[in-house]
Amino acid sequence: MVQLVGSLRKELVDSLSSSKVLVVGAGGIGCELLKNLVLTGFKNIEVIDLDTIDVSNLNRQFLFQKKHVGKSKAQVAKESALQFCPSANIVAYHDSIMNPDYNVEFFRKFMLVMNALDNRAARNHVNRMCLAADIPLIESGTAGYLGQVTVIKKGMTECYECQPKPAQKTFPGCTIRNTPSEPIHCIVWAKYLFNQLFGEEDADQEVSPDTADPEAAWNPEETATRATASEKDGDIKRISTKEWARSTGYDPVKLFNKVIVSQLIFLGSLFKDDIMYLLTMDKLWKKRKAPTPLDWQQLENSETAGSGLKDQQVLGLWGYCELFQHSVETLRSQLQEKGEGAELVWDKDDPPAMDFVTAAANLRMHIFSMKMKSRFDVKSMAGNIIPAIATTNAVIAGLIVLEGLKILSGELESCRTIFLNKCPNLRKKLLVPCVLDPPSANCYVCASKPEVTVKVNVHKTMVLSLQDRILKERFGMVAPDVQIEDGKGTILISSEEGETEDNNSKFLSDFGIRNGSRLQADDFLQDYTLLINILHTEELERDVEFEVVGEAPDKAPPPQTNQEEVNSITNGNKDSAQPSTSSKAPEEDDDIMIVDSDEEEGVSSSSAAAVSSTTKRKHSDAETGETSTKRPRMEQSSAAASPNDDDDDDIIALD
Ligand SMILES: [Zn+2]
């Protein structure tokens, strides 16, 4: 076996074999990295990943083989890497790095931590743990052909969170429900519909027409009259999907009998009656093309098939009607098999779930005069997938090791952020190193006394949304404790179970929180304290729960690629603190074609921008679809993610 040690200085070789390092994630980048580490001469390696191996990983996560499908990534990666270097000491954890067992003491064992993650939540967390433990962190990410590696050291460089990252992109409810203008809007709607029917209920995921759409400015009485008149059956009441579900007592059997037995009515309701109702909101259609309702009977036995490979063909309308019916039947039986009260979780790799969304989204696209999309296209948008490329991961993993060697040689000052471009820049370089920036004085994570100002309506914001949306999702805390600086030290949120749950549904103003109030939020695991100044406002835009003052507004520059490819969506995952899915494959990546699976979480796509020699490029967040002004580099998208999805990799753009 050949190792790199022959070309390294003796002191460095000694340091490699004695230093303990942590690899977080054993996916696309993680596998390459682990292999590189043992071949370079690292002897004490711990690796953590909570995922198991999926068949779709096998095209690029080369430590895994078909026989390993279903097994722990960390464990199998360890065993495979040991074959390269049996004398290495590798410890594998099949677990989430966000588990409190991995506390600051745990991190202090290492000389160096290397992230090979795919989601922002886990990255934020490891960033904080490494700051708290004062251990150097090498952060990395790839998105298609793009990748980057950077080094984070407390007090010396920017931390992962020094540059504000735009909030995840979401679409206004009325766009999804009333006026979709891009296929992605229809796909989001179809995913909402899936959750409404088979998954977890979420009031934010309503699929029926939004009568409160300010743009419609309609006259309710008049519209109601017209709506009634427009239906043959005047008795059909306008009720939401949820109300309709409720009317069956949420009895899954009744609910689904209705769907199946009166399939025609149901389909009609979604794709015909709801659309006719939308048509009555005539102000919406003054400046845009009005939708065309579908009628099941008229469609019956019309054109069905498309041509080409199954995943790449666009079916006829009736083909999508049949697919819709068939997938509903399959999903209903899946739900029944799971028993009373069960829910299905949408997964793009679950064929009936994917069929359902493909069919429902395409029917809606047709209604709104959009060109229908193949199952492949819908899947990449619905899963926010960006193709993962094995060679990009390999390049990035190699760069991680090179930065690691500098750190172990005590040459932190020579570390760089390195970007891997898709095309050579003006200097004909594919790899572009940039000097590391010093910490940002205003960082809400690594500043000496982190402090932020948040605009909210204290009369409308509940304690639970302070916890979930603001502290967890926006500020990356895992288990926040919050105390009001009111002189009494009132505890608003406790991370101890059962202590403050009663506060959850109360409003901030119920605790005397008003304009100018200060809250102290602590995450004891992260050893992180954040002071929050409350700015009360009644003027937040619709659908905006809060705003962090002084940050770039959540507006991205227009993406360079096709808009629909770049928008990202939140999947309705409540826990969107953890970004997961991510973006889509840009058109130019057709030749790549991996689309896959696990990693989809988290990343993005991008197009590389040439870096001029004068403009220093900063990285952008792979998980968000946007690039901040300082970061002209990749545009990406993001989405909600599954909690603690900490590994993966591949896609993620880092940073
Ligand atoms: Zn920072």
Boltz pocket constraint, residues with backbone or C-beta under 6 A from the ligand:
constraints:
  - pocket:
      binder: B
      contacts: [[A, 157], [A, 158], [A, 159], [A, 160], [A, 161], [A, 162], [A, 163], [A, 439], [A, 440], [A, 443], [A, 444], [A, 445], [A, 446], [A, 447]]
      max_distance: 6.0
